[in-house]
Amino acid sequence: MKSSIISKLELLQERYIEIEHLLSDHTVTSNPERFCTLSREYAQLSNISKYFYQWCKNKEEIKISKNMLNDYEMRELAQEELHILRQITQDLENKIYMLLLPTDPHDDRNCYLEVRAGTGGNEAAIFAGDLFRMYSRYADSQSWKTSIINAHEGEIGGYKEIVVKIIGLGAYGRLKFESGGHRVQRIPATESQGRVHTSSCTVAVLPELPQITLSTINPDHLKIDTFRSSGAGGQHVNTTDSAIRITHLPSGIVVECQDERSQHKNKAKALSVLASRIHAAEKERCQQAEASTRRNLLGSGERSDRNRTYNFPQGRITDHRINLTIYRLNEVMEGKIDSLIAPIIQEHQADQLSAISEDNE
């Protein structure tokens, strides 16, 4: 373990002991707000303090075992102990590293999933529908709920654009790396010559922000239009101006919602999506400032972010960000996407660990 990380852990250990004493202080216990704040910090430091204490103890035992190597009679026993102690130390270091990783405060939140057809015309719209189905099936496997916010269907199937809210603990944290460009290579149903075409879609995954964030949007910056919903829904859909379109004038971001019969409910949903898009745009600006020094696996949802290629003739999927290729295309399109999600989360964590080491050198 690098000396810079050890120094950081020593400071956290000191803080843990300090909080332990503070929590027994009468002036703290009589202040509920401060007591709760310190209790949360104490709980967060508990495991890392425990593992670091065990790590330090193990390092001392390793020194003792190394000294025993000079004793001919004890050498074999010392070698066995050293092997076990080093393995335990490595396991402890892995646990400590995971606890040191910076956390995204939005990871546990619900999210909005937006899929849009890109280049490829009708085939791109059909592929957007396939992606939506893939994510819907994955959400079902996680016991998450889905609710369509807005959808524009393609001329011969699929969607030109579809926005869906995914409701479930950890939905954003699990899906956020899906943002970016998704490319498909296959023979379209409309292709008479049997030629493979390349089409593309973009996916954007946005965290649902807390209600308090919505109040920070200046109403004077919004242009709100109403119109009649289209699509399924019966006679009511065609006679009521319940659909909402909100334009955020400073950024030019436009959000539509026609999922609900109530204009009020559609407006509330549209505002929530708008807040998430504004937040995502701000975050993207910050990430661009770091782009020259740090690799960014978290896509912006732009078409230029080529995340994956889905090659149907070969049954192959390639994630270009981490050079991962798997040959389980049919399973993935049925919603079994953990084989793609898990490796990129692991790669992201490795990048975070590398950043921690660099920042502490």
Sequence and secondary structure as in RCSB ss.txt:
>XXXX:A:sequence
MKSSIISKLELLQERYIEIEHLLSDHTVTSNPERFCTLSREYAQLSNISKYFYQWCKNKEEIKISKNMLNDYEMR
ELAQEELHILRQITQDLENKIYMLLLPTDPHDDRNCYLEVRAGTGGNEAAIFAGDLFRMYSRYADSQSWKTSIIN
AHEGEIGGYKEIVVKIIGLGAYGRLKFESGGHRVQRIPATESQGRVHTSSCTVAVLPELPQITLSTINPDHLKID
TFRSSGAGGQHVNTTDSAIRITHLPSGIVVECQDERSQHKNKAKALSVLASRIHAAEKERCQQAEASTRRNLLGS
GERSDRNRTYNFPQGRITDHRINLTIYRLNEVMEGKIDSLIAPIIQEHQADQLSAISEDNE
>XXXX:A:secstr
  HHHHHHHHHHHHHHHHHHHHTT HHHHT HHHHHHHHHHHHHHHHHHHHHHHHHHHHHHHHHHHHHTTSTTTH
HHHHHHHHHHHHHHHHHHHHHHHHHS   TTTTS EEEEEEE TTTHHHHHHHHHHHHHHHHHHHHTT EEEEEE
EEE SSSSEEEEEEEEESTTHHHHHGGG EEEEEEE  TT SS   EEEEEEEEEEE   HHHHTTS GGGEEEE
EE   SSS HHHHH   EEEEEETTTTEEEEE SSS HHHHHHHHHHHHHHHHHHHHHHHHHHHHTTTS   S  
S TT EEEEEETTTTEEEETTTTEEES HHHHHTT  HHHHHHHHHHHHHHHHHHHHHHT 
